């Protein structure tokens, strides 16, 4: 009986400590960014300006497409080496008229590809453009973008220089959240993009394996695109990730240039973010299943099949599972073996504190401009309650004094029951924060209650919100929910930084 | 850029360069080199920043261990 009990405690201990795996993976990912100062692709770039076809998928973009074309043709790039292909996905507004006017204004630099039957999703739209581009001899490189993104003037030339290395098949840029003025959600996303793009993709450069080319800025060499069939995958919700994997599995490199900057407008509400990220997360589930023969298989592909890349991928993909497992195990141990649970709880949250400090402060230094816009959201990323737990585990005496004084002030008598309930709450919080974040989304369109949704995200955390969306993606994929390509709503409020 | 000025272009390189491409102003390459130098400097500074942040975090951990009981 004692051996059995020890075994159970051992399993529960392992499950709690497994909750630290995503944290340690994140720490390692940020730690190897320093190596990017040496292991980057800049040593292999050269002045290279291939004739570039820019594919712009557009559906009812009449209000913004004219300005987008003007900006693209005025990029710092050799004249005559750039042509914009607007793929009009059966727009019902004045998009065709605006594009035709721009064709007259910029002769030879703009082309209009009209689809009479639209609404099948971005991948189908892109394929219509790619079909025409690859049928012509003009393009040596193809840049796929979104209709509303703003390229900094030198962004394209910073991307094409990498294609001078014939081993490179695709290049992506740093997408920054550029809404003006940004609201609280835009700021959270702005900070997230430092960690998920500027930081994580540099780490992926070091590993030599890229997880995903940004959908709004992906440059392909013609030879690479043709090698993967000249088409974008239409069978999933993660066409960008599929293209990235196919490029690398064909034996070419995918490179991130963090100094090539592209500004994009991202969702301003939880509902919009939920729709967008649910699509991405479901796509990641599909990628994980489709490429199951690659994971942890160095012999299949030395880069995508590497142990480190797989750990980075799965710690994000399985983050909700780690959180729920750690939380549940702590709760069971609370009743079965409190001293053990208390020790494990401290271990987990001290690791959390160290990783949080390092990742947050380092992220701020990677992109100081965005850091100035988003520092509050950067610090609040794990949520207010998680920060209180971090504070408690790091400086218990300070926290205890404040808590005791606070209880006296509120007239709550300090009792064992209260302390136990508080501890149990802290144990549950790892998983519970996802539930609160989901509630914030539900409240967003409930009349007057909507004013609670933003404060709830600050309390629960933006990180747990992303975990809740990943969990929802598992459920949607398990249910075989319909694959809908919901277009992210844009209002055209993105602008270049001053 | 001076698109109408036919400048000989001996410097242009790249795997898919075609002879009939329009000529490019040599100033373009000076700009590209300067940009590359700046970007490489930024990447080198990332290592310095990382070490500085790591030092701060380690200092805080040591502070916690030795000063707060």
Interface residues (C-beta under 8 A of the other chain):
Chain A: X30 X31 X33 X34 X35 X36 X37 X38 X40 X42 X45 X46 X47 X48 X49 X50 X51 X76 X78 X79 X80 X81 X140 X154 X157 X158 X161 X163 X164 X166 X202 X222 X257 X258 X259 X354 X357 X358 X361 X362 X365 X366 X394 X395 X397 X398
Chain B: X1 X3 X11 X12 X13 X14 X15 X16 X18 X21 X22 X24 X28 X29 X31 X32 X33 X35 X36 X38 X39 X40 X42 X43 X44 X45 X46 X47 X49 X50 X51 X52 X53 X54 X56 X57 X60 X61 X64 X68 X69
